[in-house]
């Protein structure tokens, strides 16, 4: 069975158990020790940047490689980073197998010590984040000098800038991540950490009790709205007698005032007078007086359109319009106003 190399999405996105099985299967099929070492370093970088636990992943596989596999430059290059995988006696054996000369190892350990310390630091506990989620968004340059973005989820929001810079630069030392044969992580251009907390707006799988509670609350709101905005006065009286009585009293006052004002204006218009000085002329509805009957039912302004009586409502005339109509009426009362202008001109022309 042909096993494909692990890509960056798998290394930085899979869960711990699934990732370990994937790496172990890859080694069983390929025996590629160099690739396993780089995978392990990438996982250590991930473990140092996120709040999850990916420490000491596939430990037995790393121990087997360093204790029994033929030494190579790749194994020597990153050897100091795996010291915590072994006890003291085993680590002495590893150093002797790979280097022989202790001075060479100490020099390499001094160079990688800068990264080694950051890889062994603990990250922020998941419980202290209060449900907040963060991710690191970085821009890298590939081997063809093209830029691409790399995202790492579950990031530690309290990570120090120096630590993030060191670990991202350590990532540029790995050669396993490629796309179309081109190395992906060659140079770090920029990196940011952002809050990407997801907030649920609508949950479809709520318990039935919760749904019934929500429906009851909505129905209560609908009932209250119907009480304040009834379709007719009878419905209002049933829902709230107090509000119905208040509205009925207000409608009666509006009816009486409108009729009295209309009669006054009609009398002033007939006598050629303007509106009273002491009365405001800001009414919006005038009710035309109609013959009243003792058995007639008072019309309510709260009735709907199909229940409303055929009472005619007219918009009140402005002062300017009233003055104009009054002048026209006075003109018609004069002898000249009663004559027809075209006929008068014709008579004059005949003479």
N, C-alpha and C positions, 0 to 999 in steps of 0.2 A: 504493500500500500504506500503510495506516494504522499508524504506529509508536507504541507506547505509551511514555509517559515512564518513565524508569528509577526503580525504587523503592529504598528503603533497603536491602533485602535484596540487591539486585544491586550497588549501589554499594559496600557494605561486605562482601560475601561472595564475589563472583565473582573468578576468577583474572585476572591482569594482561592477558593477551592477549585473553581473551573480553570483558573489560570495555571495552577499547579499541575493539574492533570494534563493540560494542553502542553506544557513545557516538558513534562516527563515523557509523554508520548512522542514528542518531537525528538528527544534525545535517544529514545529506544530505536527509532527508525533511522536516524541519521548519524548518531554518535559524533555530532558536531559540538565538541567541547567549547570551542572559541565562541560560538553563537550563544551557548548556554551562559557563559560568563558575562557577555554583554546584556543578555536578557536579565540576569540577576542584578546587574548594576542599574539598569533602567527601572527595575522594580524597587530597588533601594531608593532611587531618586523619587519615585512616586510615593513611597512610604514616608519620606521626609517632607513632602509638600502637601500631603492630604491628612485628613483627620482619621481616616480608616487605618487598620492594622495590616500591613503587608510585610512585616519584619520576618527575617529568617525563613523566607519562602524557599521551597525545595532544598532544605538544608542537606539532606542525605545525598542529593545529587551533586551539590557543590563539594562536599567532603570526598566523595568518590573521585571526582575529577582531579582535585588537588593532591590527593594521597596516592592515586594509582595511574592516572593518565600521563602519557608522555609529556614532559614540560615543553611549552612553546612560548614564544614572545608575548602572545596575548595573555596567557596565564600569568606570566611574570609582570606584565605591565600593570595589571590591576590587583595583584596579589595582596598588598597591604590592606585593601578595603574589606577583605574577608577574614581578618584575624579573629573576629568575634564568633565565627562559626566553629572554632576549634578550641580545645583546652591547651594548656601550655606545652605539654609533651608532644601533642600532635602538631602544634604550630612550629615547634623546632624542627620536626621532621619535614614539614612542608618547606620551610626556608632552606633547609639543607638540600632537598631534592631540586628546588628551582634555581637557587643562586649559588650554593656552595660557599661563595664569598659573602660574609655577613656585611661587609662595608657597602656592597652594592645594594643590598636590601635596605639598610638604614638610610642610604641616600634617596632611594625611591620612596621610602616611607615618609621621609621629610617633605618630599615634593607633594605627595598625595595627602599629607596630614591635614592640610587646609580643607579638603573635601571630606576627609574621614570623620572629622569632628562634627560637621554638619549632618552627615548621614546617620550618626548615632544619637542626635538630639531628638527628644520626644516632642511630638506636636500637641496642639491644643485638644483636650478631651472633647469628644463629641457631645457629651451632656451639657457642656458649658456654652454651647452655641444657641440654645433656646430655639431650636428648630430652624435657624437661619442656614442657608446654603450658599456657598461661594465657589467660584471657579477662577482659574488662572488662564488668561488669554495672552498668548505670546506670539510674536512674529519672528520667524527664523528665515535665514537665507540658505538656499540649497546650494549644491555644488555648481549649478549653472547660474548663480547669482540672482535667482528668482526668489521672491518673497512668498511665504505661505504662513497661514495662521494655525496655531496648535492650541487646543483647549484641554484643560485638565480639571475635571469636576471634583467636588468634595474637598476643595482646597482649604488649607488652614488660614483663616483670616488674620491671624496674629503673627504670621511668619515675618521674620526680619528681612529687610531689603537685601542685606549682605548675604544672607543664607540663600535666598531665592536666586540671586545673581550667580553665586558659586555653583549651585546645583544645576541651573540651566546651562551654564558653561561646561559642566561635566557632561551633560547630555550631548554637547557638540563633539565630544571625544569618541562617541560610539558610531560605528559604521554599519550597523545591521539594518537601520531604518532607511529604506530606499523606495523610490517610486519610479517605475520605468528605468531602473538601473541607476538612478541619480540619488545621491545621498541627500536626505531631507534636512538634517540638523547639522549645519556647518557653522553658522554664526547667529548669535542672538541680536536682534535689532531692538526689540522693546517687549515689555511684559507688564500686564496689569492684573489686578485681582478685583473682581466685581461680585456684588451680591446678586444671586440669581434665585432667590427664594421663591418657590411656587406657592401661590395662595389659591385655594379651592373656592370657586364661585358657585358652582352648582354640583351637588353630589347626587348621582342617580340611584345609588344603592343604599339609601337611608332606610332605617327601620320604619315599619308601617306606623308605629306610634308617633314618630317624629313627623311623618307626612300628615297624619291626621291633625296633629297639633298645629302645623303650618296652615292647613286648610281652615281650621277653626278660627285662627287669627285673621286670615283673609276675609272670612265671612263676617267676622265682627267689624272689620273695617268697612266692608260694603254696607252693612246695616247702618253704621254711623253716617256714612255718606248719604244714604237714602233719607236718613232723618233730617239732615241739613239741606238737602236738595231734592225735595219730594216732587213727584210728577203732578200732584194735585193737592189741594188743601185738605181733603178728607184723609188722605194717606198720612199727611203731616199730623193731623189731630190724633190719629191712632197711635203713631209712634211717640209723640210727645205732646200732650194736651196743652202744656204751658206755651210751647212754641207756637202751636196752632192758634191759641187765643191771642197771643201777641201779634202774630201776623194778621189775624182777622181785624184786630183793632187798627193796625197800621193801614190796612186796605180801606177801611171805612173812612179814616181821616183823609186819605188821598182822594177818595171819591167825593167827599163833601167839599174839600178845598177846591178841587178841580171844577166842580159845578158852580160854586160861588164865584170863582174867578172868571169863569166863562160868561156868566150873566153880567158881571160888572163890565167886562170888556165889550160885550155886545151893546150895553147901554151907552158906554162912552163912545163907541164907534158911531152909533146912531145920532148922538148929540154932537159929534165932531170933536170929541176931547181925546187926549192921549191917555196913557196909563197913569195911574195914581203915582204921586211922587214917593209916598211913604211905603210903597209895596215893591218888593223885589220882583223882577221879571225874568227869573231863571228857571221856569218850569219846563219840564221835558215832555209832559203828556197833558193834553186838555181833553176832557170828556164832553161830548156834545149832549146837551140836555134832551131827554126823551120823555114822553109821557109816562108817569109812574102808575103802577097798578098796585093795589093793596095785596094782591096774590103773587105779584112778580117776585122772583128770587133775585136777591142782590148778586150782581156779577162779581166774581173773585178774580183778581189779577193773577192768582196762582194756578188757574185752570189751564189745561193744555189746549193746543190749538183746535183739536177736534171737539172739545167740550165747551169751548168759549161761546158765549152769546154773540149775536151779530151787532154788538155795540161798535160804533164808528169812533175811531181815535184819529184826531188830526193834530198835526204839529202846530204849536202856537206861532202866530205871525210876529215878525220882528217890528220894532218901533218904526223903522224906515218904511217898511211895507205898509204899516197901518197909516202913516202920514200920507203916503202916496195914494192909497185908496180913499182916504178922507178928502184929499184935494180933488180927485176925480169925481167923487160924489157931489162936492160943492160946485164943480164946473158943470155937471149935468143939470143941476137945479137952476142954472141961469138960462135965459132965453137963447144965448149963443150956443150953449152946450146942447140944447135940444135940437138944434138945426143940424142938418147933414152938410158937411163941408163941400163935397163934390157938387151937390145940387145948388148950393149958394153961389158957388163960383160960376156955374153955368148960367144962372139967372143974371148975374152981373155982366157976363159977357154978351148976353142977348141985348141988354139995354145999351 
